[in-house]
Amino acid sequence: MNVLVTGATGFLGKYLLPKLKNRGHEITILTRNTNSAKFFLPVACKVLKWNPLHEEIDPNLFKNIDAVIHLAGAGIADKRWSLNRKYEIERSRIISTRNLINAVKKLKTKPKIFLGASAIGFYKESFEHALEEDGAKDQGFLSNLCEEWEKEIFSAKALGIRTIAFRIGFLIGRGGIAMDRLLPIFKMGLGGPLGRGRQIVSWAHVEDCAQMFLHGLENDSLKGVYNAVAPEPVSNKTFVKTLAEKLNRPSWMPTPAFFIKLALGEMSQLLLESKNISSKKIQKSGFLFNYPDINSAMNEICSTPNYHIEIEQWAPSKINHTFKFFSNAYNLEKTMPPSLRFKINRQSTLRTKSDSRLSFSFNFLEIPFRWKSKISEWEPPYKFGSTQLKGPFDYWKHTHNFEKSNGGTLIRHNIEYQFPFGPIGELIGNILVKEKLKDIIASHLKITQEFLFHKNF
């Protein structure tokens, strides 16, 4: 199918796109910033510009589209819920969905399916009894948001489109804001229950949540609302205890509810309210979880010590020429953002080859750094990788894979890294460095793309 995806650069979107590609689906994404978005994506795909809050969306964006997966929206837990933030969250979900559906209405040939994201914040508090999809609605900002959000999603149903809304639970996995904040704290032995720890956490591993969207896309029998949560909700106390055990750390330091409410205001309900939500409906549809229990999910999350960035880009050049361009270390000087003042100081061999050593310098956040690396993998013209020997990270490896594709070359970048100074460095790195690092990589690849699309590079 030809699948249109919004919110593709978000946490869930980055896990979903490779699954769509591996199943043979053609992918088009809509994004505000086409220049940078294509260099944040784990797969190479068609990238189109849109403004989700603009009243008129060009129906041509939906040309030959079979399915829409709508994930776009301002992060519910990213900032404190001021009046302005609430307004931003509401518009980013309700208005964007309405504008998408209005554009679809104008099409002669409409998509066959519309899949949208909602949240388990729809439901009232529950402890012993697990609520199914017909469970009672809560009152307040989040539940009302979910209700209105779903009304817009299901307006697609009136157009004869098979429609699904997934009410997503507490989403966990490497690379998400929740675990990026929790892991360093627990590694320092400072983790513990939130409040009394009795509240039920209905969670889902991001891999399973992405797989649910694929399951809904490919199974015509699915329609309506589904809870996107794991089969085994746990108390907050069990959640944090399991995380601590996987890291071989204690979980003795509780955070009083009073301080959470003081710090987060109304948004504290995300952490303190109990949501015991059932996954029976999605399981009855034939869906199988890879991570059905908190033990298996935390095993996967905690067994991966390094951070990962995966990006694909396509170039019109032949594979030999593309490999030659990337493996020439001195091309880094041409393609790094000027603000880094990047300079190759020395290369141990005249031409790059296996075991070549390189040293270079650059400025980051106005701080000068020196870096030494070696070519640790060398399989021309299909693969090469470089590993940091000395530099600002505890670990860094960048692997390039090259594949003939559509008359040109598909380049796969796989970057693994770890911040220095242990958990404290990891916490600071996630707050101050991680997004800036992604911006630098995106800028580098954008400049690289301009060279590769120039016939005389």
MIDO-318104 format. One record per residue (C-alpha): residue in three letters; x, y, z. Coordinates in steps of 0.05 Angstrom, whole numbers, padded with zeros to 5 digits, always signed. Example, Ala and Ser with C-alpha at 12.3 -4.5 7.8 and 13.67 -1.06 7.14 Angstrom:
ALA+00246-00090+00156SER+00273-00021+00143
END
This chain:
MET+00000+00000+00000ASN+00019+00073-00008VAL+00017+00099+00064LEU+00017+00172+00085VAL+00046+00184+00155THR+00044+00247+00198GLY+00088+00253+00260ALA+00139+00207+00228THR+00198+00240+00262GLY+00169+00227+00331PHE+00186+00170+00379LEU+00132+00122+00353GLY+00140+00143+00280LYS+00214+00124+00278TYR+00197+00053+00301LEU+00138+00048+00253LEU+00171+00069+00188PRO+00221+00011+00183LYS+00164-00038+00197LEU+00123-00008+00140LYS+00183-00011+00093ASN+00200-00083+00111ARG+00129-00103+00094GLY+00136-00072+00025HIS+00093-00010+00035GLU+00109+00055-00001ILE+00116+00112+00049THR+00102+00187+00043ILE+00109+00232+00103LEU+00079+00300+00116THR+00122+00348+00157ARG+00130+00421+00173ASN+00204+00422+00156THR+00222+00380+00096ASN+00295+00402+00095SER+00312+00371+00162ALA+00259+00317+00169LYS+00287+00272+00114PHE+00353+00269+00152PHE+00320+00246+00216LEU+00284+00187+00185PRO+00307+00114+00192VAL+00283+00099+00121ALA+00288+00137+00055CYS+00218+00158+00033LYS+00179+00213-00001VAL+00176+00276+00042LEU+00122+00329+00031LYS+00112+00396+00066TRP+00047+00413+00104ASN+00022+00459+00158PRO-00024+00417+00202LEU-00060+00478+00229HIS-00073+00510+00161GLU-00146+00507+00143GLU-00133+00488+00071ILE-00090+00426+00059ASP-00075+00411-00014PRO-00114+00348-00033ASN-00058+00331-00082LEU-00016+00310-00022PHE-00062+00249-00018LYS-00055+00229-00091ASN-00051+00153-00098ILE-00052+00145-00022ASP-00084+00081+00004ALA-00078+00093+00078VAL-00065+00150+00127ILE-00030+00141+00195HIS-00038+00204+00235LEU+00012+00210+00293ALA+00026+00285+00292GLY+00015+00328+00354ALA+00050+00368+00408GLY+00078+00325+00463ILE+00029+00317+00520ALA+00083+00308+00572ASP+00136+00354+00543LYS+00118+00417+00582ARG+00076+00439+00642TRP+00003+00448+00624SER-00005+00524+00623LEU-00067+00552+00588ASN-00024+00566+00526ARG+00005+00496+00527LYS-00064+00464+00532TYR-00087+00506+00473GLU-00026+00485+00433ILE-00038+00411+00449GLU-00112+00415+00431ARG-00100+00450+00365SER-00043+00403+00346ARG-00088+00343+00352ILE-00160+00365+00340ILE-00149+00418+00285SER-00095+00378+00249THR-00141+00316+00246ARG-00200+00358+00223ASN-00159+00390+00168LEU-00133+00322+00144ILE-00204+00294+00140ASN-00229+00357+00104ALA-00175+00348+00051VAL-00194+00274+00044LYS-00267+00294+00033LYS-00247+00330-00031LEU-00216+00268-00062LYS-00252+00227-00114THR-00212+00166-00094LYS-00205+00165-00019PRO-00157+00125+00024LYS-00182+00057+00046ILE-00161+00066+00119PHE-00148+00121+00169LEU-00109+00103+00233GLY-00103+00154+00288ALA-00071+00158+00356SER-00108+00173+00421ALA-00090+00160+00493ILE-00113+00121+00554GLY-00121+00188+00589PHE-00193+00180+00562TYR-00211+00133+00619LYS-00228+00146+00691GLU-00182+00121+00746SER-00183+00046+00757PHE-00147-00001+00804GLU-00170-00074+00810HIS-00217-00074+00749ALA-00184-00069+00681LEU-00224-00023+00635GLU-00239-00044+00564GLU-00254+00001+00506ASP-00325+00015+00530GLY-00299+00036+00599ALA-00323+00100+00631LYS-00293+00166+00610ASP-00257+00210+00660GLN-00268+00285+00669GLY-00216+00338+00657PHE-00169+00366+00605LEU-00137+00301+00580SER-00200+00259+00577ASN-00239+00314+00542LEU-00181+00323+00493CYS-00182+00248+00477GLU-00258+00250+00467GLU-00255+00308+00418TRP-00193+00280+00384GLU-00229+00214+00371LYS-00291+00249+00344GLU-00247+00281+00291ILE-00213+00214+00276PHE-00279+00178+00267SER-00307+00231+00221ALA-00268+00191+00169LYS-00317+00133+00181ALA-00374+00174+00151LEU-00334+00178+00086GLY-00334+00102+00080ILE-00262+00096+00105ARG-00243+00040+00153THR-00222+00078+00216ILE-00182+00059+00277ALA-00161+00098+00339PHE-00108+00068+00384ARG-00111+00092+00456ILE-00037+00089+00473GLY-00012+00076+00543PHE+00053+00097+00576LEU+00101+00086+00519ILE+00170+00059+00537GLY+00232+00042+00497ARG+00302+00067+00483GLY+00302+00136+00451GLY+00238+00160+00483ILE+00236+00219+00530ALA+00210+00176+00588MET+00266+00125+00590ASP+00319+00176+00571ARG+00301+00214+00635LEU+00290+00153+00679LEU+00351+00110+00662PRO+00406+00158+00686ILE+00368+00172+00751PHE+00360+00098+00766LYS+00432+00084+00746MET+00453+00133+00800GLY+00411+00094+00850LEU+00364+00152+00860GLY+00301+00121+00832GLY+00239+00101+00870PRO+00163+00100+00870LEU+00122+00161+00852GLY+00075+00179+00909ARG+00052+00117+00945GLY+00068+00074+00884ARG+00000+00039+00885GLN-00024+00070+00820ILE-00030+00023+00761VAL+00014+00037+00701SER-00015+00012+00635TRP+00047+00013+00591ALA+00068-00011+00522HIS+00136-00023+00491VAL+00143+00023+00430GLU+00161-00037+00386ASP+00094-00069+00402CYS+00056-00004+00393ALA+00086+00006+00324GLN+00069-00066+00307MET-00003-00053+00328PHE-00009+00002+00276LEU+00018-00045+00223HIS-00030-00099+00247GLY-00089-00051+00241LEU-00066-00028+00172GLU-00061-00098+00143ASN-00122-00131+00175ASP-00188-00110+00145SER-00228-00137+00203LEU-00200-00084+00251LYS-00240-00020+00261GLY-00260+00024+00319VAL-00222+00037+00384TYR-00166-00007+00410ASN-00125-00001+00473ALA-00051+00000+00456VAL-00026-00027+00522ALA+00012-00090+00544PRO-00028-00149+00572GLU+00002-00141+00642PRO-00006-00072+00674VAL+00035-00063+00738SER+00036-00018+00798ASN+00083+00041+00796LYS+00122+00008+00852THR+00131-00056+00810PHE+00149-00015+00748VAL+00206+00022+00783LYS+00229-00039+00821THR+00236-00079+00757LEU+00275-00023+00723ALA+00322-00017+00784GLU+00333-00093+00786LYS+00353-00095+00713LEU+00404-00041+00727ASN+00427-00074+00792ARG+00408-00012+00831PRO+00363+00001+00891SER+00295+00035+00884TRP+00289+00062+00954MET+00278+00137+00942PRO+00204+00153+00934THR+00181+00221+00907PRO+00123+00247+00949ALA+00060+00263+00910PHE+00061+00333+00939PHE+00126+00350+00905ILE+00103+00320+00839LYS+00039+00362+00841LEU+00080+00424+00860ALA+00128+00413+00803LEU+00080+00392+00748GLY+00013+00421+00768GLU-00046+00389+00732MET+00002+00348+00689SER+00020+00307+00751GLN-00041+00264+00737LEU+00000+00230+00683LEU+00044+00201+00737LEU-00002+00195+00797GLU-00069+00172+00770SER-00082+00097+00765LYS-00101+00071+00696ASN-00114-00004+00695ILE-00130-00016+00621SER-00145-00081+00585SER-00112-00105+00520LYS-00161-00162+00509LYS-00193-00132+00447ILE-00128-00125+00408GLN-00106-00194+00430LYS-00172-00225+00406SER-00158-00194+00337GLY-00097-00240+00333PHE-00043-00191+00355LEU+00017-00222+00390PHE+00061-00181+00437ASN+00137-00186+00434TYR+00139-00154+00503PRO+00077-00176+00541ASP+00105-00165+00611ILE+00146-00111+00645ASN+00204-00159+00657SER+00215-00174+00583ALA+00206-00100+00564MET+00257-00076+00615ASN+00305-00132+00595GLU+00306-00104+00524ILE+00312-00032+00545CYS+00367-00042+00597SER+00408-00091+00555THR+00423-00038+00503PRO+00477+00007+00533ASN+00487+00053+00473TYR+00443+00105+00440HIS+00427+00093+00367ILE+00413+00137+00307GLU+00392+00104+00242ILE+00382+00145+00179GLU+00374+00127+00105GLN+00389+00174+00047TRP+00387+00162-00028ALA+00436+00191-00078PRO+00433+00190-00154SER+00507+00171-00159LYS+00534+00102-00173ILE+00554+00059-00113ASN+00629+00063-00126HIS+00628+00139-00131THR+00584+00145-00070PHE+00629+00100-00028LYS+00690+00139-00051PHE+00659+00205-00031PHE+00639+00182+00039SER+00703+00145+00054ASN+00746+00205+00036ALA+00757+00236+00105TYR+00774+00304+00076ASN+00703+00310+00050LEU+00681+00317+00122GLU+00712+00387+00122LYS+00667+00405+00063THR+00603+00375+00092MET+00604+00392+00166PRO+00564+00453+00189PRO+00609+00515+00186SER+00593+00531+00259LEU+00633+00469+00280ARG+00697+00496+00248PHE+00714+00423+00232LYS+00785+00408+00210ILE+00822+00344+00192ASN+00890+00348+00226ARG+00921+00283+00205GLN+00908+00217+00169SER+00956+00159+00179THR+00951+00135+00107LEU+00950+00172+00041ARG+00882+00142+00024THR+00830+00117+00071LYS+00833+00042+00082SER+00825-00011+00136ASP+00858+00011+00202SER+00870+00082+00177ARG+00877+00130+00236LEU+00848+00200+00234SER+00852+00260+00280PHE+00809+00322+00274SER+00785+00381+00314PHE+00720+00419+00320ASN+00681+00466+00365PHE+00616+00446+00399LEU+00577+00495+00442GLU+00637+00540+00433ILE+00681+00488+00467PRO+00741+00461+00427PHE+00747+00386+00421ARG+00797+00338+00391TRP+00778+00270+00364LYS+00817+00209+00342SER+00786+00150+00305LYS+00803+00090+00263ILE+00771+00054+00205SER+00746-00008+00240GLU+00706-00038+00181TRP+00725-00035+00108GLU+00687-00072+00054PRO+00688-00028-00009PRO+00642-00008-00041TYR+00588-00036+00007LYS+00609-00017+00077PHE+00657+00019+00122GLY+00656+00041+00194SER+00696+00086+00239THR+00705+00080+00315GLN+00727+00134+00364LEU+00794+00121+00397LYS+00796+00186+00436GLY+00745+00240+00440PRO+00685+00270+00476PHE+00643+00207+00479ASP+00653+00144+00519TYR+00637+00105+00456TRP+00623+00125+00384LYS+00617+00083+00321HIS+00589+00105+00254THR+00576+00050+00203HIS+00559+00066+00130ASN+00525+00014+00087PHE+00516+00024+00012GLU+00466-00011-00033LYS+00448-00003-00107SER+00377+00026-00110ASN+00334+00058-00165GLY+00393+00074-00210GLY+00432+00106-00152THR+00455+00087-00082LEU+00418+00078-00017ILE+00463+00098+00042ARG+00446+00071+00111HIS+00478+00107+00170ASN+00480+00070+00236ILE+00509+00110+00294GLU+00520+00082+00363TYR+00545+00127+00420GLN+00548+00134+00495PHE+00557+00197+00536PRO+00617+00204+00583PHE+00617+00211+00659GLY+00568+00155+00673PRO+00496+00168+00692ILE+00507+00242+00707GLY+00537+00252+00638GLU+00480+00213+00608LEU+00428+00256+00643ILE+00462+00321+00622GLY+00474+00294+00552ASN+00401+00277+00542ILE+00380+00347+00564LEU+00434+00390+00531VAL+00469+00350+00477LYS+00424+00298+00446GLU+00379+00343+00403LYS+00437+00388+00383LEU+00476+00326+00361LYS+00417+00304+00317ASP+00414+00374+00287ILE+00488+00371+00270ILE+00481+00303+00238ALA+00420+00326+00198SER+00457+00388+00175HIS+00518+00347+00155LEU+00475+00298+00115LYS+00438+00355+00081ILE+00503+00387+00057THR+00527+00317+00037GLN+00463+00308-00004GLU+00476+00373-00041PHE+00545+00347-00062LEU+00518+00279-00082PHE+00464+00310-00126HIS+00516+00352-00161LYS+00540+00315-00223ASN+00612+00337-00215PHE+00624+00321-00142
END
